[in-house]
Amino acid sequence: MNRLLLLIIGIVLGVVAMQGIERGMFNGLVPHATRPTDDDDDDAAARLERVAETVRVILTPAEVSLAGIEASALQPARATPEFTTTGRVVNVAELLALLGELRAAHATAAAGRAVVAPLAARVARLRRLDAAGEITIARELAALEVEYQRELATSAAREAHVAQLAAALRARWGTAVAALAQQPDGPLARVERGEALLVEFVADGEPPGSVQIAASDVRTDAVTAAVLGPGTTTVGGARGTGWFAIVPGAGLRSGMPVSVWIPRTGSAVDGVVLPATAVVWHHGGQWYYVADDATHFSRHALGAALPFGRDYLLPAAAAPQGSVVVRGAQLLLAEEFRAAIPEEDDD
């Protein structure tokens, strides 16, 4: 009986001891697993401050220095508003062939006129003599009349061919290009020599005398092209009027699509230049950070900024009052939304 009692007491003590050990281990692990997550959330929240509708990121001076964040005042500048449209480099083989044929037809017609003119003078003289009673010239006049009529018919056919080619030139390439084609030393002579290319683009209204064209969508890659006049077709069936421009051929090839920047009518816009390095993307929009002071940074929408080379021009009315973060904006964006990033152990 004593042995059985001792055995029961030993089992109870063992169970109690095991429960105590397990409870101690559990209580020791829970704080270790949960405290860092709570601290991180509190730390992230402490780095943000809401001012009206704006959220500001707060960093310490040491963090600003460590992250390499730089802020500076923006420089004033002026730019002409532009809009971008599509275009393509024209295959000018057809144009050059038509020009060659037209010029050859002009030369042939001119040669025909050079033959007809003296014949007409001779016929007129012999007709006067015949009217005065000269009977000895009757045979010569008859033969000359036949030759004259034959040359007149040939010359008329040549002139008709010139008119036909000129009409085809106007129908396909427009009146402006057709008129320039008549100038041996005009702009199209550079195209014929291979020094320039013809570009066709679309515009809603009449463009100015020059536009900017590039094979890419990078504005700083663009070169100046002289507008020649309206065409008769549009690029790819796009809405608007087709226009032709002549552009230096460097880096462009026949059939290549191009971007065209057309200045808008109106006065230039004054503002400040926002470097491209200051701009970040978030939720499909472009933003930049203003340094409210040395440790507080607020995010602002890029808004109605104008392209300014690789950078942007903020109109004076939308220009920020303080310095702008020109380096480290992406780090500030990441810091602003760090609290929204789930931990690896979060469900």
Phi, psi and chi 1 to 4 in degrees:
 res  aa     phi    psi   chi1   chi2   chi3   chi4
   1 MET       -  -44.6 -175.7   66.9  179.9      -
   2 ASN   -62.8  -37.7  -68.8  -25.3      -      -
   3 ARG   -66.4  -40.3  -70.6 -179.4 -179.8  178.2
   4 LEU   -64.9  -40.0 -179.6   58.7      -      -
   5 LEU   -63.6  -43.2 -179.0   60.6      -      -
   6 LEU   -62.7  -37.9  -69.2  174.7      -      -
   7 LEU   -65.7  -41.9  179.1   59.6      -      -
   8 ILE   -65.4  -42.7  -67.8  173.0      -      -
   9 ILE   -61.8  -38.2  -66.8  172.9      -      -
  10 GLY   -65.6  -38.9      -      -      -      -
  11 ILE   -65.9  -42.2  -67.8  173.3      -      -
  12 VAL   -62.7  -45.0  171.3      -      -      -
  13 LEU   -60.9  -38.6  -68.9  175.9      -      -
  14 GLY   -65.3  -41.4      -      -      -      -
  15 VAL   -64.2  -43.9  170.6      -      -      -
  16 VAL   -61.5  -40.5  172.3      -      -      -
  17 ALA   -65.0  -42.7      -      -      -      -
  18 MET   -65.2  -39.8  -71.0  -60.7  -64.6      -
  19 GLN   -63.9  -37.6  -71.5  179.5  -15.2      -
  20 GLY   -65.3  -41.4      -      -      -      -
  21 ILE   -64.4  -46.2  -67.0  172.2      -      -
  22 GLU   -62.8  -40.1  -70.2  176.9   -3.7      -
  23 ARG   -64.5  -36.9 -170.9  177.9  -64.8  107.8
  24 GLY   -68.0  -40.2      -      -      -      -
  25 MET   -65.6  -42.9  -68.5  175.5   61.1      -
  26 PHE   -63.6  -44.4  179.1   75.0      -      -
  27 ASN   -65.4  -26.2  -69.8  -21.0      -      -
  28 GLY   -80.3  -27.4      -      -      -      -
  29 LEU   -85.2  -32.9  -72.5  174.6      -      -
  30 VAL   -60.8  -51.2  169.4      -      -      -
  31 PRO   -60.9  -36.7  -21.6   33.6      -      -
  32 HIS   -64.2  -34.0  177.7   73.2      -      -
  33 ALA   -82.9  -30.3      -      -      -      -
  34 THR   -99.7  -26.9   59.4      -      -      -
  35 ARG   -63.9  -41.6 -168.3  162.0   39.0 -118.5
  36 PRO   -62.5  -39.3  -24.4   33.9      -      -
  37 THR   -63.4  -45.2  -58.8      -      -      -
  38 ASP   -63.3  -41.0  -66.3  -20.3      -      -
  39 ASP   -63.9  -41.0  -72.0  -11.6      -      -
  40 ASP   -62.5  -44.0  -74.1  -13.9      -      -
  41 ASP   -62.8  -43.5  -68.5  -17.9      -      -
  42 ASP   -63.7  -39.0  -67.1  -17.8      -      -
  43 ASP   -66.7  -41.1 -178.7   60.1      -      -
  44 ALA   -66.1  -40.9      -      -      -      -
  45 ALA   -64.9  -35.7      -      -      -      -
  46 ALA   -68.1  -19.2      -      -      -      -
  47 ARG   -86.7   -2.6  -67.6  171.6  178.5  -91.3
  48 LEU  -117.1  147.7  -58.2  179.4      -      -
  49 GLU  -144.2  128.8  176.6 -175.7   58.4      -
  50 ARG   -95.2  125.8  179.9  169.9  -67.7  -81.6
  51 VAL  -124.5  108.4  178.7      -      -      -
  52 ALA    56.8 -119.5      -      -      -      -
  53 GLU   -96.2    3.9  -61.8  -60.5  -38.4      -
  54 THR  -108.7  138.7  -57.9      -      -      -
  55 VAL  -102.9  128.6  175.1      -      -      -
  56 ARG  -106.7  140.4  -62.8 -160.1  -58.5 -176.4
  57 VAL   -91.8  132.5  178.9      -      -      -
  58 ILE  -113.4  124.5  -53.4  171.7      -      -
  59 LEU  -125.9  159.7  -60.0  178.8      -      -
  60 THR   -83.6  158.9   65.3      -      -      -
  61 PRO   -55.3  -36.7  -26.4   35.2      -      -
  62 ALA   -65.8  -39.2      -      -      -      -
  63 GLU   -68.2  -38.6  -71.2  170.8  -27.8      -
  64 VAL   -60.8  -44.5  171.1      -      -      -
  65 SER   -66.4  -43.2  176.6      -      -      -
  66 LEU   -64.7  -37.4 -176.5   62.9      -      -
  67 ALA   -78.5   -9.4      -      -      -      -
  68 GLY    70.1   29.7      -      -      -      -
  69 ILE   -75.9  128.4  -65.3  173.3      -      -
  70 GLU  -123.9  137.6  -62.9  179.1   12.6      -
  71 ALA  -130.0  144.8      -      -      -      -
  72 SER  -153.1  161.4   64.4      -      -      -
  73 ALA   -73.4  147.5      -      -      -      -
  74 LEU   -86.9  145.9  -58.0 -177.4      -      -
  75 GLN   -87.8  139.3  -61.3  -59.4  -47.2      -
  76 PRO   -70.5  151.7   24.7  -33.2      -      -
  77 ALA  -161.2  172.4      -      -      -      -
  78 ARG  -134.1  140.2  171.4  176.2  -69.0 -174.9
  79 ALA  -143.6  153.5      -      -      -      -
  80 THR   -94.8  125.1  -58.9      -      -      -
  81 PRO   -58.8  142.8  -22.2   32.9      -      -
  82 GLU  -132.1  159.1  -61.9  175.2  -33.8      -
  83 PHE  -127.5  150.6   67.8   93.1      -      -
  84 THR  -103.7  139.5  -53.0      -      -      -
  85 THR  -136.8  178.3 -174.4      -      -      -
  86 THR  -101.6  158.6   57.5      -      -      -
  87 GLY  -161.7  179.0      -      -      -      -
  88 ARG  -152.3  153.5   64.4  179.2  175.9   85.9
  89 VAL   -78.8  127.1 -179.5      -      -      -
  90 VAL   -79.1  139.5  178.3      -      -      -
  91 ASN   -78.5  107.0 -175.2  -13.5      -      -
  92 VAL   -90.7    8.1  -65.2      -      -      -
  93 ALA   -58.8  -44.4      -      -      -      -
  94 GLU   -63.5  -43.0  177.6 -170.9  -11.5      -
  95 LEU   -62.6  -47.1  172.8   61.7      -      -
  96 LEU   -65.3  -37.6  -63.2 -177.4      -      -
  97 ALA   -64.6  -41.3      -      -      -      -
  98 LEU   -67.3  -40.0 -172.7   55.5      -      -
  99 LEU   -62.9  -43.8  -75.8  178.7      -      -
 100 GLY   -61.5  -43.3      -      -      -      -
 101 GLU   -66.0  -40.0 -169.9  175.6   -4.3      -
 102 LEU   -65.8  -42.1  178.5   58.7      -      -
 103 ARG   -67.7  -37.2  -73.2  170.3 -177.5  167.2
 104 ALA   -64.4  -39.8      -      -      -      -
 105 ALA   -65.4  -39.7      -      -      -      -
 106 HIS   -60.1  -43.7  -88.6  -60.8      -      -
 107 ALA   -64.5  -41.7      -      -      -      -
 108 THR   -65.3  -41.9  -57.6      -      -      -
 109 ALA   -64.3  -39.6      -      -      -      -
 110 ALA   -64.3  -40.0      -      -      -      -
 111 ALA   -63.8  -38.6      -      -      -      -
 112 GLY   -63.8  -40.5      -      -      -      -
 113 ARG   -65.2  -33.4  -71.2 -168.7  -64.7  -89.8
 114 ALA   -67.4  -27.8      -      -      -      -
 115 VAL   -80.4  -41.6  172.1      -      -      -
 116 VAL   -67.6  -38.8  169.0      -      -      -
 117 ALA   -57.9  -53.0      -      -      -      -
 118 PRO   -66.1  -33.3   19.5  -29.8      -      -
 119 LEU   -62.3  -42.2  -81.1  177.1      -      -
 120 ALA   -61.5  -40.7      -      -      -      -
 121 ALA   -64.3  -42.7      -      -      -      -
 122 ARG   -65.9  -43.6  -73.0  176.5   60.6 -168.6
 123 VAL   -60.9  -42.7  168.0      -      -      -
 124 ALA   -63.0  -40.5      -      -      -      -
 125 ARG   -65.8  -45.4 -175.2  175.9   64.9   82.7
 126 LEU   -66.5  -32.9  -69.7 -179.5      -      -
 127 ARG   -65.2  -37.6  -74.7  173.2  178.5  172.7
 128 ARG   -65.9  -41.8  -72.2 -167.0  -59.6  -90.0
 129 LEU   -65.0  -40.1  -68.4  175.1      -      -
 130 ASP   -64.9  -38.3 -177.6   63.3      -      -
 131 ALA   -67.7  -25.9      -      -      -      -
 132 ALA   -84.0   -2.3      -      -      -      -
 133 GLY   102.5    8.1      -      -      -      -
 134 GLU   -72.2  110.8  -75.3  -76.2  -13.6      -
 135 ILE   -89.3  -14.6   59.5  173.9      -      -
 136 THR   -77.0  -13.7   57.7      -      -      -
 137 ILE  -101.4    4.6   52.7   92.9      -      -
 138 ALA   -60.6  -47.6      -      -      -      -
 139 ARG   -64.2  -44.3 -178.5  177.7  -64.4  178.0
 140 GLU   -61.8  -40.1 -179.4 -177.0    0.6      -
 141 LEU   -65.3  -40.1  176.7   59.7      -      -
 142 ALA   -63.3  -44.5      -      -      -      -
 143 ALA   -65.3  -39.7      -      -      -      -
 144 LEU   -68.7  -35.4 -167.4   60.4      -      -
 145 GLU   -61.3  -41.2  -72.4  -81.7   12.6      -
 146 VAL   -64.5  -45.4  172.3      -      -      -
 147 GLU   -63.5  -39.7 -178.4 -178.4    0.5      -
 148 TYR   -64.6  -44.9  176.7   56.3      -      -
 149 GLN   -64.3  -38.0  -66.8  -58.6  -38.2      -
 150 ARG   -63.3  -44.9 -176.6  174.1   61.5 -113.3
 151 GLU   -68.3  -33.4  -69.1  -62.8  -24.1      -
 152 LEU   -63.3  -43.3  -86.0 -180.0      -      -
 153 ALA   -64.8  -42.9      -      -      -      -
 154 THR   -63.4  -43.4  -58.3      -      -      -
 155 SER   -64.5  -38.8 -179.5      -      -      -
 156 ALA   -64.3  -38.6      -      -      -      -
 157 ALA   -65.5  -38.1      -      -      -      -
 158 ARG   -67.0  -40.6  -69.8  169.4  176.9  171.9
 159 GLU   -65.9  -37.1  -63.2  -68.7   -9.6      -
 160 ALA   -65.5  -37.6      -      -      -      -
 161 HIS   -65.2  -39.5 -175.0   49.6      -      -
 162 VAL   -61.6  -45.4  169.2      -      -      -
 163 ALA   -63.8  -37.3      -      -      -      -
 164 GLN   -65.0  -45.0 -179.6 -177.0   13.7      -
 165 LEU   -66.2  -39.4  -67.2  174.3      -      -
 166 ALA   -63.8  -38.9      -      -      -      -
 167 ALA   -66.2  -40.4      -      -      -      -
 168 ALA   -64.0  -37.8      -      -      -      -
 169 LEU   -64.1  -44.3 -177.1   63.9      -      -
 170 ARG   -66.9  -40.1  -70.3 -168.3  -60.7  -88.8
 171 ALA   -65.7  -37.7      -      -      -      -
 172 ARG   -89.3  -37.2  169.6   61.3 -176.2   87.4
 173 TRP  -114.9   -3.3  -58.9   96.6      -      -
 174 GLY    89.9  160.2      -      -      -      -
 175 THR   -68.1  -33.9   55.2      -      -      -
 176 ALA   -65.8  -48.6      -      -      -      -
 177 VAL   -66.0  -37.7  172.2      -      -      -
 178 ALA   -62.6  -38.9      -      -      -      -
 179 ALA   -68.2  -40.3      -      -      -      -
 180 LEU   -66.9  -28.0  -68.0  172.3      -      -
 181 ALA   -65.4  -21.8      -      -      -      -
 182 GLN   -80.2   -6.7  -51.3  -58.2  -41.2      -
 183 GLN   -99.7  107.7  -55.3  174.2   11.6      -
 184 PRO   -57.1  -33.2  -21.8   33.2      -      -
 185 ASP  -107.9   22.2  -63.0  -33.7      -      -
 186 GLY   -80.2 -173.6      -      -      -      -
 187 PRO   -58.1  -34.9  -22.1   32.9      -      -
 188 LEU   -69.2  -16.1  -69.5 -179.0      -      -
 189 ALA   -62.5  -32.1      -      -      -      -
 190 ARG   -67.8  -35.7  -64.7  172.9   55.2 -154.4
 191 VAL   -66.1  -42.4  176.4      -      -      -
 192 GLU   -64.2  -32.7  -66.5 -177.1   86.8      -
 193 ARG   -83.6   -3.0  -66.5 -165.8  -61.8  -93.8
 194 GLY    80.1   15.1      -      -      -      -
 195 GLU   -89.4  -15.4  -60.9  171.8   -1.8      -
 196 ALA  -148.7  166.6      -      -      -      -
 197 LEU  -124.6  161.0  -66.6  172.5      -      -
 198 LEU  -102.9  131.5 -153.2   60.1      -      -
 199 VAL  -119.6  136.1  169.6      -      -      -
 200 GLU  -110.1  132.2 -171.2  174.7   16.8      -
 201 PHE  -140.2  170.0   63.8   94.1      -      -
 202 VAL  -111.9  137.5  177.6      -      -      -
 203 ALA  -143.4  146.0      -      -      -      -
 204 ASP   -72.7  -34.5  -68.3  -26.2      -      -
 205 GLY  -128.5 -172.6      -      -      -      -
 206 GLU   -73.6  122.3 -177.4  174.4   -5.3      -
 207 PRO   -77.2  165.7   29.3  -33.7      -      -
 208 PRO   -71.3 -174.5   25.4  -32.8      -      -
 209 GLY   -68.9  -17.6      -      -      -      -
 210 SER  -144.3  150.0   62.8      -      -      -
 211 VAL  -133.6  173.0  -64.1      -      -      -
 212 GLN  -111.5  133.9  -58.4  -65.1  -44.6      -
 213 ILE  -132.2  139.1  -67.3  176.8      -      -
 214 ALA  -145.8  152.3      -      -      -      -
 215 ALA   -74.8  -18.3      -      -      -      -
 216 SER  -110.7 -175.9   67.1      -      -      -
 217 ASP   -99.2   17.2   57.9   -3.5      -      -
 218 VAL   -92.8  118.5  179.7      -      -      -
 219 ARG   -60.9  -35.4  178.2   62.2  176.1   79.4
 220 THR   -71.8  -12.5   51.2      -      -      -
 221 ASP   -83.5   -6.9  -67.2  -18.0      -      -
 222 ALA   -75.1  150.2      -      -      -      -
 223 VAL  -121.5  159.3  -64.6      -      -      -
 224 THR   -79.8  134.2  -58.7      -      -      -
 225 ALA  -123.5  137.9      -      -      -      -
 226 ALA   -87.5  127.1      -      -      -      -
 227 VAL   -76.8  128.9  176.2      -      -      -
 228 LEU   -93.4  -37.7  -59.2 -179.1      -      -
 229 GLY   154.5  178.1      -      -      -      -
 230 PRO   -73.5  151.1   26.0  -33.1      -      -
 231 GLY  -101.5 -163.8      -      -      -      -
 232 THR  -116.4   -2.8   57.8      -      -      -
 233 THR  -133.6  173.6   60.2      -      -      -
 234 THR  -120.6  159.1   58.3      -      -      -
 235 VAL   -75.7  117.8 -179.5      -      -      -
 236 GLY    61.1   24.6      -      -      -      -
 237 GLY    73.2   15.8      -      -      -      -
 238 ALA   -67.5  152.4      -      -      -      -
 239 ARG   -71.2  147.3  -65.2 -178.7  178.8  179.3
 240 GLY   114.0  178.8      -      -      -      -
 241 THR   -96.6  138.1  -56.9      -      -      -
 242 GLY   -81.7  139.8      -      -      -      -
 243 TRP  -131.2  151.9  -66.7   80.3      -      -
 244 PHE  -108.7  142.7  -73.0  113.7      -      -
 245 ALA  -139.3  152.3      -      -      -      -
 246 ILE  -108.1  132.8 -173.6  170.6      -      -
 247 VAL  -137.3  146.5   61.8      -      -      -
 248 PRO   -56.2  142.0  -24.5   33.2      -      -
 249 GLY   -83.3   -0.6      -      -      -      -
 250 ALA   -61.6  124.2      -      -      -      -
 251 GLY    79.7    0.1      -      -      -      -
 252 LEU  -113.4  148.9  -60.8  176.1      -      -
 253 ARG  -133.6  155.0  -63.2  -66.3 -177.8  -90.6
 254 SER   -57.3  133.0  176.7      -      -      -
 255 GLY    84.6   -5.3      -      -      -      -
 256 MET   -72.1  133.3  178.6 -178.4  -67.5      -
 257 PRO   -72.4  146.3   24.7  -32.2      -      -
 258 VAL  -135.5  159.7  -64.6      -      -      -
 259 SER  -100.4  139.9  -62.0      -      -      -
 260 VAL  -126.2  127.0 -177.1      -      -      -
 261 TRP  -105.5  120.8  -70.2  -92.1      -      -
 262 ILE  -114.1  122.1  -56.6  176.1      -      -
 263 PRO   -63.2  138.0  -19.7   31.9      -      -
 264 ARG   -81.4  149.8  -65.1 -175.5 -176.0  -85.3
 265 THR   -70.9  151.5   56.4      -      -      -
 266 GLY   120.2  177.2      -      -      -      -
 267 SER   -78.1  161.4   58.8      -      -      -
 268 ALA   -69.9  159.9      -      -      -      -
 269 VAL  -106.3  130.2  174.9      -      -      -
 270 ASP   -92.1  143.9  -69.2  -45.5      -      -
 271 GLY  -174.9 -154.2      -      -      -      -
 272 VAL  -128.6  151.6  -68.5      -      -      -
 273 VAL   -89.4  122.4  178.6      -      -      -
 274 LEU  -101.5  115.1  179.4   70.7      -      -
 275 PRO   -61.5  148.7  -20.2   32.0      -      -
 276 ALA   -62.3  -27.9      -      -      -      -
 277 THR   -67.9  -14.9   56.2      -      -      -
 278 ALA   -86.6   -9.5      -      -      -      -
 279 VAL   -98.1  134.8  177.8      -      -      -
 280 VAL  -126.3  156.8  -66.9      -      -      -
 281 TRP  -102.6  137.7  -75.1   87.4      -      -
 282 HIS  -153.4  123.6  176.5   63.5      -      -
 283 HIS    54.0   41.8  -78.2 -177.3      -      -
 284 GLY    78.4    0.9      -      -      -      -
 285 GLY  -116.3  164.3      -      -      -      -
 286 GLN  -105.8  137.4  -68.1  174.8  -71.5      -
 287 TRP  -137.5  163.8  -53.2   77.4      -      -
 288 TYR  -144.8  160.7   64.1   93.3      -      -
 289 TYR  -108.5  135.5  -79.6   89.2      -      -
 290 VAL  -102.4  133.7  172.0      -      -      -
 291 ALA   -83.8   99.9      -      -      -      -
 292 ASP   -66.8  -33.3  -61.4  -35.6      -      -
 293 ASP  -157.1 -162.3   55.8   37.8      -      -
 294 ALA   -69.0  -19.8      -      -      -      -
 295 THR  -129.1   -0.3   57.8      -      -      -
 296 HIS  -118.5  130.6  -67.5   70.3      -      -
 297 PHE  -134.2  127.9  -53.7   91.7      -      -
 298 SER  -116.9  142.8   56.3      -      -      -
 299 ARG   -93.9  136.6 -179.7  165.0   51.6   90.4
 300 HIS  -131.9  145.6  -61.6  -97.4      -      -
 301 ALA   -71.2  142.8      -      -      -      -
 302 LEU   -64.2  -36.2 -173.4   59.7      -      -
 303 GLY    67.1 -144.5      -      -      -      -
 304 ALA   -85.6   54.7      -      -      -      -
 305 ALA   -78.7  151.8      -      -      -      -
 306 LEU  -103.9  145.0  -57.0  175.9      -      -
 307 PRO   -59.9  138.4  -20.3   32.2      -      -
 308 PHE  -142.1   82.5 -166.4   80.7      -      -
 309 GLY    66.3 -130.4      -      -      -      -
 310 ARG   -84.1   -7.3  -65.7 -177.6 -178.3  -86.6
 311 ASP  -103.9 -161.4  -57.1  -37.6      -      -
 312 TYR  -134.3  151.7  -56.9   88.1      -      -
 313 LEU  -111.1  115.2 -176.5   83.3      -      -
 314 LEU   -86.3  120.3  -66.6  175.0      -      -
 315 PRO   -55.0  150.4  -24.4   34.3      -      -
 316 ALA   -54.6  -36.8      -      -      -      -
 317 ALA   -66.4  -25.6      -      -      -      -
 318 ALA  -105.6    7.6      -      -      -      -
 319 ALA   -70.8  137.0      -      -      -      -
 320 PRO   -69.6  152.0   24.9  -33.3      -      -
 321 GLN   -80.8  -34.9  -60.7  -59.8  -44.6      -
 322 GLY   -99.1 -167.5      -      -      -      -
 323 SER   -74.8  155.6  -62.5      -      -      -
 324 VAL  -115.1  141.3  169.2      -      -      -
 325 VAL   -71.0  112.6  175.6      -      -      -
 326 VAL   -99.6  -11.5  -64.2      -      -      -
 327 ARG  -146.1  128.3 -170.7  173.4  -56.2  -81.7
 328 GLY   101.9   10.4      -      -      -      -
 329 ALA   -64.6  -35.4      -      -      -      -
 330 GLN   -65.5  -35.1 -166.9   63.2   49.6      -
 331 LEU   -66.5  -38.9  -65.7  173.4      -      -
 332 LEU   -65.7  -38.6  -70.5  173.6      -      -
 333 LEU   -63.3  -43.1 -176.8   68.1      -      -
 334 ALA   -63.7  -38.9      -      -      -      -
 335 GLU   -68.4  -36.7 -175.5   62.3   33.6      -
 336 GLU   -62.8  -35.5 -179.2  176.8  -15.7      -
 337 PHE  -110.4   18.9  -67.5   96.1      -      -
 338 ARG   -64.7  -36.8 -176.3  164.6   65.7   91.7
 339 ALA   -66.5  -21.4      -      -      -      -
 340 ALA   -86.5   -6.4      -      -      -      -
 341 ILE   -83.9  121.4  -59.1  175.2      -      -
 342 PRO   -70.7  147.6   25.0  -32.4      -      -
 343 GLU   -71.9  160.8  -63.1  -70.6  -22.3      -
 344 GLU   -63.0  -32.2  -68.1 -178.1    0.9      -
 345 ASP   -88.0   -4.5  -63.4  -27.3      -      -
 346 ASP   -73.1  146.1  -71.6  -10.7      -      -
 347 ASP   -84.8      -  -66.5  -27.3      -      -
